[in-house]
Amino acid sequence: MTKELSGKVAVVTGGASGLGRATVEKLLSEGARVVFGDVDRERGESLAADCGPEARFRLTDVGDPEQVRALVSYAIEEFDGLHVMVNNAGVSGAMHRGFLDDDFADFHRVVSINLLGAVVGTQQAGRHMARNGGGSIVNLTSTGGILAGPGVTAYRASKAALIHVSKSIAIDLARFGIRVNCVAPGNIPTDLLLSAARSLDGEEADEVTQAIRASMAANQPLRREGTPQDVAEAVLYLAGDRSRHVTGIVLPVDGGTTAGAMPHRARPKTD
C-alpha cells in the first residue's frame, strides 16, 4: 500500500514535543522526509535520532524571521524540495487574573512567534512552492482564535489573526496551486496551558489549569478526550492529496466545542 506522502518533503516548526512531535511522527509514517525546528535542542536532537535518516532537526526560534527562513532553506537543500509546510510553533503567553492586570510585557513575543513566525514560514515555503508546482501549507491556530473568552488576550488575538491572514494568503496563492489551511485544536493535553499558568503562584497555577481543563471538557459535546495524534491526523489530511480541492478553511479538532456547547440537561453522565 502506497504511503500518502511518499516522495514528499515537509517542514514542521515547533516539532520537538506536543502537537509538533505527533505531526512529525505522523508525516514520517506516511512516507515524507521531514525537517523540523524547535528551540529545545535536547528534545529535538533526541527525536531526530529516534526517527532515523528521513528526519532532520534544526535549532530554530520562529520569533526570529531569519531563523524561519533558514529552516525552510535548509530543508530544500537537504532533501531537494519542499511540498508541505506546517507552522506549528506557538506560545501561550503569561496568564493574568484578569484583563486589567495584564501588563502586555510579552505581547510582542507572543505575536512574533504565533503570527509573524507562521506568516514568514508561509511566505518562504510559498516562494519555493510557487516555482515548483504548488504545495500545501498548514497553520496551527486554536479554538481560542475562534471563540472569545477571558485570559491570555495576546494568545487569542494572535491565533484569530492567523486564521484571517491564512484565508487571505490562500486566496493570493491559489493561482500557484498552493493550498493554505488551518487546524484549530481545542482542549488537547499539552504543556501549553500549564506554561501560561506558571506566571501565577504555584498552587494557584495548578488550580487554574485544572479549572480551565474541566470547563473546556464540560463544554465539549464529544466525551472522548482529544490527543496530539488527533491533531496530527487533521494535519495529514490537509497536507496530502485527499484535500487537493480544499483551501482557505479552518478545521477544528475540538470534539465539537466550536459547533456549540451542549445544554446542561443533554450532557451524559460520565460516572
N, C-alpha and C positions, 0 to 999 in steps of 0.2 A: 504493500500500500504506500503510495507516494505521500510524503510528509508535506504539509500545507505550505511551508516556507522554504522548501528545498531550493538552494541556489540563491537565496536572498541574503542580504546584509542588513543588519539592524543596529541602531544606536539606542541605548536606554540611559537616561540620566537618573541619578539617584538609585542606581541599580544594586547597591551592596546589601540592602536589607529591606524588610517590609514588602510593600507592593512592588517596588522595583526589582527586588530579588525574585519574587514569584514570576514577574514578567520575563526577566532574563532566562530563568529556567524553562518557562513555557515556550518562548521563542526558539531556544536551543533544541528543545524536544521535538519541535516541528521542522527542524532542519536548517534553521537560519544560523548564520555566523553572527555573533553579537559582540559589539564593543559597548561597554558600559562605563559610566563615570560616576564618581562619588567623592565626597570629602573624607570618607572613612577609609584610609589606606589599608588598615589591617583587615577589615572585613572584605574590602574589595579584592585584595590580593588573594585572600583565602578562597573566596568564591571562584575567582578565575582559575585557581589551581585545581579546585574540585571539578570545574566544568570542562577542563581539557582544552585542546588546541583550537576549538571553534569559538572560544571566548577570549576577549582581551579586556583588561582593566586599565583605566587611565585616571589618575587623581584629578578631579575636576570640581571646582566651585562654580556652580552655574550663576552665582551672583556677579561673576566677572565675565562679561561678554567675550573677551578674548579667549578665556579658557573653554567656553562653549564652542566657539569657532574651531579651536584647536582639537577638541574632541571629535567633532564631525570630520575634520580634515584627516585626522589620524585613522578613523575608520575607513575612509575612502582609500587611503594609501595602503593600509594593512590588508584589506580584503578586496580592493579594486572595485569599489562600488558602494552604493547606498540605496536601499529600497524602502526601508521602514525607519521612521524616527519617532521615538517615544519620549516625550518630555514629561518625565515623572517627578523629578526632584522638586521638593517643596518643604516649607517650614510653616509652623502654625503661628509663631509669634507669641508674645507673652500674654497670659490670661490675667485680666484685672477684675476686681469685684464689680465694676460697672463702667459704663462709657465715660462717666465724669471723672473716673480715677485713671483713665488711660493717659499716659504722658507722650504717647506716639514715638517713644525713643527707638523702637525697632520697626517703625512703619516703612522706612525706605529699604531696609534689609528684606523685609517680607515681600514687598512689591518687586524688588530687584531679582529675587530668587523665583518667586511664584509666577510672576508675569513677564518681566523683561527676559529672564533666562529662557523661558519657554518660547517667547517670540523670536529671540535670537537663534535658538535651536531650529525653529521652524524655518526661518529665513535661510540659514546656512544650508540646511538639508534641502530646502526648496530650490536653491540655486543649482545644486548638483542634479536634482531630480528633473528640473525643467530642461536640462541639456541632455538627459539620458532616458527619456521615455516615460517619466512620471514616477509616482510612488505614493506611499501612504504615511501621513503624519498623524499621530495620536497624542493629544494633550490631556494629561490627567488633571482634572479640576476637582470639584467636590459638590455634594449636595448643599454645602454651606454657601456655594455660589449661586444656588437656585432658590433656596428657601431663606428668607430673612430670619434673624434671631439675635439674641443678645450675646455679647462676648466676642473676643478675637476679631475685632472690627476690620483690622488690616487684612487678615486672612480671608474673611468673607469678601471683602472688596476686591482683592487680587484674583480670587477664583471666579467671581462674577465677571470681572473684566476679561479674564482669559477665555471664558465662554463666548463673549461677544466678539472679541478680536479673532478667535478661531473661526467663527462663522464668516466674518468679513474676509479673512485670508482664504477661506475655502472658495468663496466666490471669485476672488482675484486669481487663484492658482488653478482653477478648474480647466482653463484653456490649455494647460500644460499636462493634463492628465494626472494632476496631483490632488489627492483627496486629503482633507483636513477635518478631523472629527475629535470629539471629546468623550472621555469616560468620566463619570461623576460618581465616585464611591461614597457610600454613606454607612456609618456605624460598622466599619471594618476594624477589627482589633489590630492596631499597630501602636508604635510608640509616639505617634504624632500628638494625640490628645494629652498624653502624660507629659510630653515635653512642654506643652503650653501651660499646664497646671503647675509646673515646677517653679514658676515665678511667685506662687503663693507659698505660705508656710507648709512644711512637710505634711502634717496631719490634715490640714485643710485641703492640700493638693489631692490627697487620696480621696477625701470625702467628695470633693467637687468632681473628680474624674468618675467615681462610681455613680454619682447622681446624674451626670450627663449621659453616661452609658445606659443607665436604667431608663431615663427619659426617652432616649433615642430608640431603645428596644420596645418601649411601650407604644410608640407611635409608628411602629413598623408592621404593616399587615402580615407579611410572611413571618412565621415564628422562628424559622431557621436563622441562625447567626451567619452572617457573611464571612468570607475568608479572603485572604490575598489571592488565592488561586481563582476565586470567582472573578476578581478584577482582571487577572491575567487572561482569563478566557475571553472576556469582553475586548481586551486589547488585541488578542489574536484575531478575533472576528473582524475588527476594523482594519487590522494590518494586512489581512490576506485577501484573496480574490473573491471570497464569498460575498464581500461587501463592495464589489467593484463599481456598483452604481449608487453608492452611499457616500455623501459628503455633506459637511456642514451640520451634523447632528450632535446632540448631547445624549449619551447613553448612560442613564443612571444604573448603578449596581447597588441598590439600596433596599431591597426587599419590599419595594412598593411605597416607600416613605414619601417620595415626591408626588406620587399619584394622589395622595391624600391620607390623612391619619384615620385610623379606624375609630368609629364611635365606641365609647367605653362598653356599651352593652354587647357589642359584637366581638369583643376580644375573648378568645378562648382561654380557658383555664390551662395553666402550664404545670400544675402540680399533679 
